[in-house]
């Protein structure tokens, strides 16, 4: 059974990010989470919403994905969040990680934002990606 295109993309993104040395150095290890452990150490990156839409043509099936990544930091100021956002952009914009059962046609960073969280001590970064996938032949 072939993995759903959204799941295949998520798994590929996490594997690709975990192999990115500069990002892992900034995070202090593989602090990438789908579901955040209760005692997660800061900083870390989480997977947010993933929206998948049909992107098929008359001759080919395909999907467009909008993926949101969140960066969480307790460092004073936005410096750490901005550095992690830059590393995410470097790792992902135009990257071509392998997907299980699917082909990644395009991957782009389309938006990023750094802000102070409502708790007053956490900084939050938001990175949005656009990916287009097709089933593997």
C-alpha positions in Angstrom: 0.0 0.0 0.0 1.4 3.4 -1.0 1.6 6.1 1.7 -0.7 9.1 1.3 1.1 12.0 -0.4 0.8 14.2 2.6 2.3 11.6 4.9 5.1 10.7 2.4 5.9 14.5 2.3 5.9 14.8 6.0 8.2 11.8 6.5 10.6 13.1 3.8 10.7 16.6 5.2 11.5 15.3 8.7 14.3 13.0 7.4 15.7 15.7 5.2 15.7 18.3 8.1 17.3 15.7 10.5 20.2 15.3 8.1 20.8 19.1 7.8 23.9 19.7 10.0 23.5 23.5 10.4 19.8 23.2 11.5 20.6 20.4 14.0 23.4 22.4 15.5 21.0 25.4 16.0 18.4 23.0 17.6 21.0 21.2 19.7 20.0 17.9 18.2 17.1 16.3 16.4 14.4 18.4 18.1 11.8 18.0 15.3 8.3 17.0 16.5 4.9 16.1 15.1 3.5 15.8 18.7 5.6 17.6 21.2 6.8 15.6 24.2 5.8 17.1 27.6 9.3 18.1 28.6 10.7 19.1 25.2 13.8 21.2 25.4 13.9 24.5 23.6 14.5 25.3 20.8 12.5 22.9 18.6 10.5 22.7 15.4 7.0 21.3 15.1 4.8 20.3 12.2 1.7 22.5 12.0 -1.2 22.3 9.6 -0.8 20.5 6.3 -3.4 21.3 3.7 -3.5 19.1 0.6 -5.4 19.8 -2.6 -5.9 18.0 -5.8 -3.5 19.2 -8.5 -4.3 16.7 -11.2 -4.4 17.4 -14.9 -6.3 15.5 -17.6 -3.3 13.2 -17.9 -1.6 13.1 -14.5 -2.6 12.9 -10.9 -0.9 15.3 -8.5 -1.3 17.1 -5.2 -0.4 20.6 -3.9 0.5 20.8 -0.3 0.7 23.8 2.0 2.8 22.8 5.0 3.4 25.0 8.1 6.4 24.5 10.4 6.6 26.2 13.8 9.9 27.2 15.5 9.8 27.6 19.3 12.5 29.3 21.3 13.0 30.7 24.8 16.1 32.7 23.8 15.8 36.4 24.6 14.8 38.2 21.5 14.1 36.9 18.0 17.7 36.1 17.0 17.5 32.4 17.6 14.2 32.0 15.9 15.4 34.0 12.9 18.6 31.8 12.6 16.5 28.6 12.7 14.1 30.0 10.1 17.0 30.8 7.9 18.4 27.3 8.3 14.9 25.8 7.5 14.8 28.0 4.4 18.3 26.9 3.4 17.5 23.2 4.0 14.1 23.2 2.2 13.7 25.8 -0.5 14.2 23.9 -3.8 15.2 20.7 -2.0 14.3 17.3 -3.5 14.0 14.7 -0.7 12.8 11.3 -1.8 9.2 10.4 -1.0 7.8 7.0 -0.4 5.5 6.2 -3.4 5.5 9.7 -4.7 7.7 12.2 -6.5 8.4 15.7 -5.3 8.0 18.0 -8.3 8.6 21.3 -6.5 9.3 22.5 -2.9 9.4 26.2 -2.0 9.4 28.3 1.1 6.7 30.9 0.6 6.4 32.7 3.9 8.1 33.1 7.3 7.4 35.2 10.3 8.9 35.7 13.8 6.9 36.9 16.7 6.7 36.9 20.5 4.3 34.4 21.9 1.4 35.5 24.1 3.2 34.0 27.2 5.8 36.8 26.9 8.8 34.5 27.2 8.6 32.3 24.1 9.4 33.3 20.6 7.5 31.7 17.8 8.6 31.4 14.1 6.2 30.3 11.4 7.5 28.9 8.0 5.1 28.0 5.2 6.0 25.7 2.4 4.4 24.8 -0.9 5.1 21.4 -2.4 3.7 19.7 -5.4 3.8 15.9 -5.6 2.8 13.2 -8.1 2.5 9.5 -7.6 5.6 7.5 -8.5 5.3 5.7 -11.8 
